[in-house]
Amino acid sequence: MPKMKTKSGAKKRFKLSGTGKVIMAQANKRHGMIKRTNKQIRDQRGTTIMSERDAYNVRKFYLPND
């Protein structure tokens, strides 16, 4: 049975916190900022913690060695 490799795209997009939670960039920040309110833009700075169900799949399938 070959080793499971970490998906290289996931390495760039996700990080695991010390407690095992998945940290990701905020969604909806790629383009179209002119349409969004200043409050939305402020609130979407930085990173956020992924929902637990999605994080389970990321840890299991995309970041198996972390």
SELUMFI-713387 format. One record per atom (N, C-alpha, C): x negated, y, z negated; residue number from 1; residue in three letters; chain; atom name. Coordinates in steps of 0.02 Angstrom, whole numbers, always signed. Layout:
<pts>
<pt xx="X" yy="Y" zz="Z" num="NUM" residu="ALA" chaine="A" atome="CA"/>
...
</pts>
This chain:
<pts>
<pt xx="-43" yy="-59" zz="+0" num="1" residu="MET" chaine="A" atome="N"/>
<pt xx="+0" yy="+0" zz="+0" num="1" residu="MET" chaine="A" atome="CA"/>
<pt xx="-45" yy="+62" zz="+0" num="1" residu="MET" chaine="A" atome="C"/>
<pt xx="-37" yy="+107" zz="+49" num="2" residu="PRO" chaine="A" atome="N"/>
<pt xx="-79" yy="+167" zz="+49" num="2" residu="PRO" chaine="A" atome="CA"/>
<pt xx="-59" yy="+216" zz="-5" num="2" residu="PRO" chaine="A" atome="C"/>
<pt xx="-106" yy="+260" zz="-20" num="3" residu="LYS" chaine="A" atome="N"/>
<pt xx="-93" yy="+311" zz="-71" num="3" residu="LYS" chaine="A" atome="CA"/>
<pt xx="-42" yy="+361" zz="-44" num="3" residu="LYS" chaine="A" atome="C"/>
<pt xx="-3" yy="+391" zz="-90" num="4" residu="MET" chaine="A" atome="N"/>
<pt xx="+42" yy="+444" zz="-71" num="4" residu="MET" chaine="A" atome="CA"/>
<pt xx="+3" yy="+509" zz="-68" num="4" residu="MET" chaine="A" atome="C"/>
<pt xx="+11" yy="+545" zz="-14" num="5" residu="LYS" chaine="A" atome="N"/>
<pt xx="-24" yy="+609" zz="-8" num="5" residu="LYS" chaine="A" atome="CA"/>
<pt xx="+23" yy="+666" zz="-26" num="5" residu="LYS" chaine="A" atome="C"/>
<pt xx="-6" yy="+719" zz="-54" num="6" residu="THR" chaine="A" atome="N"/>
<pt xx="+33" yy="+780" zz="-66" num="6" residu="THR" chaine="A" atome="CA"/>
<pt xx="+45" yy="+813" zz="+1" num="6" residu="THR" chaine="A" atome="C"/>
<pt xx="+107" yy="+835" zz="+13" num="7" residu="LYS" chaine="A" atome="N"/>
<pt xx="+123" yy="+869" zz="+76" num="7" residu="LYS" chaine="A" atome="CA"/>
<pt xx="+87" yy="+937" zz="+77" num="7" residu="LYS" chaine="A" atome="C"/>
<pt xx="+51" yy="+951" zz="+131" num="8" residu="SER" chaine="A" atome="N"/>
<pt xx="+10" yy="+1011" zz="+132" num="8" residu="SER" chaine="A" atome="CA"/>
<pt xx="+53" yy="+1074" zz="+134" num="8" residu="SER" chaine="A" atome="C"/>
<pt xx="+113" yy="+1070" zz="+161" num="9" residu="GLY" chaine="A" atome="N"/>
<pt xx="+157" yy="+1128" zz="+160" num="9" residu="GLY" chaine="A" atome="CA"/>
<pt xx="+182" yy="+1143" zz="+90" num="9" residu="GLY" chaine="A" atome="C"/>
<pt xx="+192" yy="+1091" zz="+51" num="10" residu="ALA" chaine="A" atome="N"/>
<pt xx="+216" yy="+1100" zz="-18" num="10" residu="ALA" chaine="A" atome="CA"/>
<pt xx="+161" yy="+1129" zz="-63" num="10" residu="ALA" chaine="A" atome="C"/>
<pt xx="+98" yy="+1111" zz="-49" num="11" residu="LYS" chaine="A" atome="N"/>
<pt xx="+43" yy="+1139" zz="-87" num="11" residu="LYS" chaine="A" atome="CA"/>
<pt xx="+43" yy="+1215" zz="-84" num="11" residu="LYS" chaine="A" atome="C"/>
<pt xx="+61" yy="+1241" zz="-25" num="12" residu="LYS" chaine="A" atome="N"/>
<pt xx="+58" yy="+1314" zz="-15" num="12" residu="LYS" chaine="A" atome="CA"/>
<pt xx="+120" yy="+1349" zz="-44" num="12" residu="LYS" chaine="A" atome="C"/>
<pt xx="+175" yy="+1313" zz="-51" num="13" residu="ARG" chaine="A" atome="N"/>
<pt xx="+238" yy="+1345" zz="-70" num="13" residu="ARG" chaine="A" atome="CA"/>
<pt xx="+257" yy="+1338" zz="-143" num="13" residu="ARG" chaine="A" atome="C"/>
<pt xx="+235" yy="+1284" zz="-175" num="14" residu="PHE" chaine="A" atome="N"/>
<pt xx="+257" yy="+1270" zz="-243" num="14" residu="PHE" chaine="A" atome="CA"/>
<pt xx="+197" yy="+1262" zz="-290" num="14" residu="PHE" chaine="A" atome="C"/>
<pt xx="+210" yy="+1276" zz="-353" num="15" residu="LYS" chaine="A" atome="N"/>
<pt xx="+159" yy="+1267" zz="-405" num="15" residu="LYS" chaine="A" atome="CA"/>
<pt xx="+195" yy="+1238" zz="-465" num="15" residu="LYS" chaine="A" atome="C"/>
<pt xx="+160" yy="+1196" zz="-503" num="16" residu="LEU" chaine="A" atome="N"/>
<pt xx="+190" yy="+1168" zz="-563" num="16" residu="LEU" chaine="A" atome="CA"/>
<pt xx="+167" yy="+1208" zz="-624" num="16" residu="LEU" chaine="A" atome="C"/>
<pt xx="+215" yy="+1223" zz="-668" num="17" residu="SER" chaine="A" atome="N"/>
<pt xx="+197" yy="+1257" zz="-730" num="17" residu="SER" chaine="A" atome="CA"/>
<pt xx="+169" yy="+1207" zz="-779" num="17" residu="SER" chaine="A" atome="C"/>
<pt xx="+146" yy="+1231" zz="-836" num="18" residu="GLY" chaine="A" atome="N"/>
<pt xx="+118" yy="+1187" zz="-887" num="18" residu="GLY" chaine="A" atome="CA"/>
<pt xx="+168" yy="+1137" zz="-914" num="18" residu="GLY" chaine="A" atome="C"/>
<pt xx="+232" yy="+1155" zz="-913" num="19" residu="THR" chaine="A" atome="N"/>
<pt xx="+284" yy="+1110" zz="-939" num="19" residu="THR" chaine="A" atome="CA"/>
<pt xx="+314" yy="+1067" zz="-883" num="19" residu="THR" chaine="A" atome="C"/>
<pt xx="+288" yy="+1072" zz="-822" num="20" residu="GLY" chaine="A" atome="N"/>
<pt xx="+311" yy="+1030" zz="-767" num="20" residu="GLY" chaine="A" atome="CA"/>
<pt xx="+366" yy="+1059" zz="-725" num="20" residu="GLY" chaine="A" atome="C"/>
<pt xx="+384" yy="+1122" zz="-738" num="21" residu="LYS" chaine="A" atome="N"/>
<pt xx="+435" yy="+1154" zz="-696" num="21" residu="LYS" chaine="A" atome="CA"/>
<pt xx="+404" yy="+1176" zz="-630" num="21" residu="LYS" chaine="A" atome="C"/>
<pt xx="+444" yy="+1179" zz="-577" num="22" residu="VAL" chaine="A" atome="N"/>
<pt xx="+419" yy="+1199" zz="-512" num="22" residu="VAL" chaine="A" atome="CA"/>
<pt xx="+430" yy="+1274" zz="-503" num="22" residu="VAL" chaine="A" atome="C"/>
<pt xx="+376" yy="+1309" zz="-487" num="23" residu="ILE" chaine="A" atome="N"/>
<pt xx="+378" yy="+1381" zz="-477" num="23" residu="ILE" chaine="A" atome="CA"/>
<pt xx="+376" yy="+1394" zz="-402" num="23" residu="ILE" chaine="A" atome="C"/>
<pt xx="+420" yy="+1439" zz="-379" num="24" residu="MET" chaine="A" atome="N"/>
<pt xx="+423" yy="+1454" zz="-308" num="24" residu="MET" chaine="A" atome="CA"/>
<pt xx="+433" yy="+1529" zz="-297" num="24" residu="MET" chaine="A" atome="C"/>
<pt xx="+422" yy="+1551" zz="-236" num="25" residu="ALA" chaine="A" atome="N"/>
<pt xx="+433" yy="+1621" zz="-219" num="25" residu="ALA" chaine="A" atome="CA"/>
<pt xx="+508" yy="+1634" zz="-217" num="25" residu="ALA" chaine="A" atome="C"/>
<pt xx="+527" yy="+1696" zz="-228" num="26" residu="GLN" chaine="A" atome="N"/>
<pt xx="+598" yy="+1714" zz="-225" num="26" residu="GLN" chaine="A" atome="CA"/>
<pt xx="+624" yy="+1705" zz="-153" num="26" residu="GLN" chaine="A" atome="C"/>
<pt xx="+686" yy="+1684" zz="-147" num="27" residu="ALA" chaine="A" atome="N"/>
<pt xx="+717" yy="+1676" zz="-81" num="27" residu="ALA" chaine="A" atome="CA"/>
<pt xx="+741" yy="+1743" zz="-54" num="27" residu="ALA" chaine="A" atome="C"/>
<pt xx="+754" yy="+1745" zz="+10" num="28" residu="ASN" chaine="A" atome="N"/>
<pt xx="+784" yy="+1803" zz="+45" num="28" residu="ASN" chaine="A" atome="CA"/>
<pt xx="+739" yy="+1864" zz="+44" num="28" residu="ASN" chaine="A" atome="C"/>
<pt xx="+674" yy="+1854" zz="+50" num="29" residu="LYS" chaine="A" atome="N"/>
<pt xx="+628" yy="+1911" zz="+50" num="29" residu="LYS" chaine="A" atome="CA"/>
<pt xx="+587" yy="+1916" zz="+115" num="29" residu="LYS" chaine="A" atome="C"/>
<pt xx="+606" yy="+1880" zz="+166" num="30" residu="ARG" chaine="A" atome="N"/>
<pt xx="+564" yy="+1878" zz="+226" num="30" residu="ARG" chaine="A" atome="CA"/>
<pt xx="+574" yy="+1939" zz="+271" num="30" residu="ARG" chaine="A" atome="C"/>
<pt xx="+635" yy="+1960" zz="+279" num="31" residu="HIS" chaine="A" atome="N"/>
<pt xx="+648" yy="+2017" zz="+324" num="31" residu="HIS" chaine="A" atome="CA"/>
<pt xx="+715" yy="+2048" zz="+305" num="31" residu="HIS" chaine="A" atome="C"/>
<pt xx="+732" yy="+2104" zz="+336" num="32" residu="GLY" chaine="A" atome="N"/>
<pt xx="+797" yy="+2135" zz="+324" num="32" residu="GLY" chaine="A" atome="CA"/>
<pt xx="+801" yy="+2172" zz="+258" num="32" residu="GLY" chaine="A" atome="C"/>
<pt xx="+745" yy="+2198" zz="+233" num="33" residu="MET" chaine="A" atome="N"/>
<pt xx="+746" yy="+2233" zz="+169" num="33" residu="MET" chaine="A" atome="CA"/>
<pt xx="+787" yy="+2298" zz="+173" num="33" residu="MET" chaine="A" atome="C"/>
<pt xx="+793" yy="+2326" zz="+232" num="34" residu="ILE" chaine="A" atome="N"/>
<pt xx="+829" yy="+2390" zz="+239" num="34" residu="ILE" chaine="A" atome="CA"/>
<pt xx="+903" yy="+2380" zz="+221" num="34" residu="ILE" chaine="A" atome="C"/>
<pt xx="+929" yy="+2320" zz="+231" num="35" residu="LYS" chaine="A" atome="N"/>
<pt xx="+999" yy="+2306" zz="+217" num="35" residu="LYS" chaine="A" atome="CA"/>
<pt xx="+1012" yy="+2295" zz="+142" num="35" residu="LYS" chaine="A" atome="C"/>
<pt xx="+960" yy="+2277" zz="+106" num="36" residu="ARG" chaine="A" atome="N"/>
<pt xx="+969" yy="+2258" zz="+36" num="36" residu="ARG" chaine="A" atome="CA"/>
<pt xx="+965" yy="+2319" zz="-9" num="36" residu="ARG" chaine="A" atome="C"/>
<pt xx="+997" yy="+2314" zz="-66" num="37" residu="THR" chaine="A" atome="N"/>
<pt xx="+995" yy="+2369" zz="-114" num="37" residu="THR" chaine="A" atome="CA"/>
<pt xx="+927" yy="+2369" zz="-148" num="37" residu="THR" chaine="A" atome="C"/>
<pt xx="+908" yy="+2426" zz="-175" num="38" residu="ASN" chaine="A" atome="N"/>
<pt xx="+844" yy="+2430" zz="-211" num="38" residu="ASN" chaine="A" atome="CA"/>
<pt xx="+844" yy="+2383" zz="-271" num="38" residu="ASN" chaine="A" atome="C"/>
<pt xx="+902" yy="+2374" zz="-303" num="39" residu="LYS" chaine="A" atome="N"/>
<pt xx="+906" yy="+2329" zz="-360" num="39" residu="LYS" chaine="A" atome="CA"/>
<pt xx="+891" yy="+2257" zz="-338" num="39" residu="LYS" chaine="A" atome="C"/>
<pt xx="+918" yy="+2236" zz="-281" num="40" residu="GLN" chaine="A" atome="N"/>
<pt xx="+904" yy="+2169" zz="-256" num="40" residu="GLN" chaine="A" atome="CA"/>
<pt xx="+829" yy="+2160" zz="-242" num="40" residu="GLN" chaine="A" atome="C"/>
<pt xx="+799" yy="+2209" zz="-210" num="41" residu="ILE" chaine="A" atome="N"/>
<pt xx="+728" yy="+2206" zz="-193" num="41" residu="ILE" chaine="A" atome="CA"/>
<pt xx="+686" yy="+2201" zz="-257" num="41" residu="ILE" chaine="A" atome="C"/>
<pt xx="+703" yy="+2241" zz="-307" num="42" residu="ARG" chaine="A" atome="N"/>
<pt xx="+666" yy="+2239" zz="-370" num="42" residu="ARG" chaine="A" atome="CA"/>
<pt xx="+673" yy="+2171" zz="-404" num="42" residu="ARG" chaine="A" atome="C"/>
<pt xx="+735" yy="+2145" zz="-406" num="43" residu="ASP" chaine="A" atome="N"/>
<pt xx="+748" yy="+2083" zz="-441" num="43" residu="ASP" chaine="A" atome="CA"/>
<pt xx="+715" yy="+2023" zz="-407" num="43" residu="ASP" chaine="A" atome="C"/>
<pt xx="+700" yy="+2029" zz="-343" num="44" residu="GLN" chaine="A" atome="N"/>
<pt xx="+672" yy="+1972" zz="-306" num="44" residu="GLN" chaine="A" atome="CA"/>
<pt xx="+596" yy="+1975" zz="-300" num="44" residu="GLN" chaine="A" atome="C"/>
<pt xx="+564" yy="+2017" zz="-338" num="45" residu="ARG" chaine="A" atome="N"/>
<pt xx="+491" yy="+2018" zz="-338" num="45" residu="ARG" chaine="A" atome="CA"/>
<pt xx="+464" yy="+1957" zz="-374" num="45" residu="ARG" chaine="A" atome="C"/>
<pt xx="+404" yy="+1937" zz="-356" num="46" residu="GLY" chaine="A" atome="N"/>
<pt xx="+369" yy="+1885" zz="-393" num="46" residu="GLY" chaine="A" atome="CA"/>
<pt xx="+396" yy="+1816" zz="-379" num="46" residu="GLY" chaine="A" atome="C"/>
<pt xx="+397" yy="+1774" zz="-431" num="47" residu="THR" chaine="A" atome="N"/>
<pt xx="+416" yy="+1704" zz="-423" num="47" residu="THR" chaine="A" atome="CA"/>
<pt xx="+475" yy="+1688" zz="-469" num="47" residu="THR" chaine="A" atome="C"/>
<pt xx="+502" yy="+1628" zz="-459" num="48" residu="THR" chaine="A" atome="N"/>
<pt xx="+558" yy="+1605" zz="-499" num="48" residu="THR" chaine="A" atome="CA"/>
<pt xx="+550" yy="+1530" zz="-511" num="48" residu="THR" chaine="A" atome="C"/>
<pt xx="+589" yy="+1503" zz="-556" num="49" residu="ILE" chaine="A" atome="N"/>
<pt xx="+588" yy="+1432" zz="-571" num="49" residu="ILE" chaine="A" atome="CA"/>
<pt xx="+643" yy="+1398" zz="-531" num="49" residu="ILE" chaine="A" atome="C"/>
<pt xx="+625" yy="+1344" zz="-498" num="50" residu="MET" chaine="A" atome="N"/>
<pt xx="+672" yy="+1308" zz="-455" num="50" residu="MET" chaine="A" atome="CA"/>
<pt xx="+723" yy="+1271" zz="-498" num="50" residu="MET" chaine="A" atome="C"/>
<pt xx="+783" yy="+1262" zz="-470" num="51" residu="SER" chaine="A" atome="N"/>
<pt xx="+835" yy="+1225" zz="-506" num="51" residu="SER" chaine="A" atome="CA"/>
<pt xx="+811" yy="+1153" zz="-518" num="51" residu="SER" chaine="A" atome="C"/>
<pt xx="+836" yy="+1123" zz="-571" num="52" residu="GLU" chaine="A" atome="N"/>
<pt xx="+808" yy="+1059" zz="-594" num="52" residu="GLU" chaine="A" atome="CA"/>
<pt xx="+817" yy="+1003" zz="-543" num="52" residu="GLU" chaine="A" atome="C"/>
<pt xx="+874" yy="+1000" zz="-509" num="53" residu="ARG" chaine="A" atome="N"/>
<pt xx="+885" yy="+946" zz="-460" num="53" residu="ARG" chaine="A" atome="CA"/>
<pt xx="+838" yy="+953" zz="-401" num="53" residu="ARG" chaine="A" atome="C"/>
<pt xx="+830" yy="+1014" zz="-375" num="54" residu="ASP" chaine="A" atome="N"/>
<pt xx="+784" yy="+1025" zz="-319" num="54" residu="ASP" chaine="A" atome="CA"/>
<pt xx="+712" yy="+1012" zz="-342" num="54" residu="ASP" chaine="A" atome="C"/>
<pt xx="+695" yy="+1033" zz="-403" num="55" residu="ALA" chaine="A" atome="N"/>
<pt xx="+628" yy="+1023" zz="-429" num="55" residu="ALA" chaine="A" atome="CA"/>
<pt xx="+612" yy="+949" zz="-435" num="55" residu="ALA" chaine="A" atome="C"/>
<pt xx="+660" yy="+909" zz="-453" num="56" residu="TYR" chaine="A" atome="N"/>
<pt xx="+649" yy="+837" zz="-458" num="56" residu="TYR" chaine="A" atome="CA"/>
<pt xx="+627" yy="+808" zz="-390" num="56" residu="TYR" chaine="A" atome="C"/>
<pt xx="+661" yy="+829" zz="-337" num="57" residu="ASN" chaine="A" atome="N"/>
<pt xx="+643" yy="+805" zz="-271" num="57" residu="ASN" chaine="A" atome="CA"/>
<pt xx="+574" yy="+829" zz="-249" num="57" residu="ASN" chaine="A" atome="C"/>
<pt xx="+558" yy="+891" zz="-264" num="58" residu="VAL" chaine="A" atome="N"/>
<pt xx="+493" yy="+918" zz="-246" num="58" residu="VAL" chaine="A" atome="CA"/>
<pt xx="+438" yy="+880" zz="-282" num="58" residu="VAL" chaine="A" atome="C"/>
<pt xx="+446" yy="+868" zz="-347" num="59" residu="ARG" chaine="A" atome="N"/>
<pt xx="+395" yy="+832" zz="-384" num="59" residu="ARG" chaine="A" atome="CA"/>
<pt xx="+388" yy="+760" zz="-359" num="59" residu="ARG" chaine="A" atome="C"/>
<pt xx="+444" yy="+728" zz="-343" num="60" residu="LYS" chaine="A" atome="N"/>
<pt xx="+442" yy="+657" zz="-324" num="60" residu="LYS" chaine="A" atome="CA"/>
<pt xx="+415" yy="+647" zz="-253" num="60" residu="LYS" chaine="A" atome="C"/>
<pt xx="+437" yy="+687" zz="-205" num="61" residu="PHE" chaine="A" atome="N"/>
<pt xx="+421" yy="+674" zz="-135" num="61" residu="PHE" chaine="A" atome="CA"/>
<pt xx="+364" yy="+717" zz="-108" num="61" residu="PHE" chaine="A" atome="C"/>
<pt xx="+357" yy="+778" zz="-133" num="62" residu="TYR" chaine="A" atome="N"/>
<pt xx="+309" yy="+824" zz="-102" num="62" residu="TYR" chaine="A" atome="CA"/>
<pt xx="+246" yy="+835" zz="-143" num="62" residu="TYR" chaine="A" atome="C"/>
<pt xx="+251" yy="+831" zz="-209" num="63" residu="LEU" chaine="A" atome="N"/>
<pt xx="+193" yy="+841" zz="-252" num="63" residu="LEU" chaine="A" atome="CA"/>
<pt xx="+183" yy="+780" zz="-297" num="63" residu="LEU" chaine="A" atome="C"/>
<pt xx="+174" yy="+720" zz="-269" num="64" residu="PRO" chaine="A" atome="N"/>
<pt xx="+172" yy="+661" zz="-311" num="64" residu="PRO" chaine="A" atome="CA"/>
<pt xx="+111" yy="+657" zz="-356" num="64" residu="PRO" chaine="A" atome="C"/>
<pt xx="+56" yy="+689" zz="-338" num="65" residu="ASN" chaine="A" atome="N"/>
<pt xx="-6" yy="+683" zz="-376" num="65" residu="ASN" chaine="A" atome="CA"/>
<pt xx="-16" yy="+738" zz="-427" num="65" residu="ASN" chaine="A" atome="C"/>
<pt xx="+29" yy="+785" zz="-431" num="66" residu="ASP" chaine="A" atome="N"/>
<pt xx="+21" yy="+841" zz="-478" num="66" residu="ASP" chaine="A" atome="CA"/>
<pt xx="+58" yy="+829" zz="-543" num="66" residu="ASP" chaine="A" atome="C"/>
</pts>
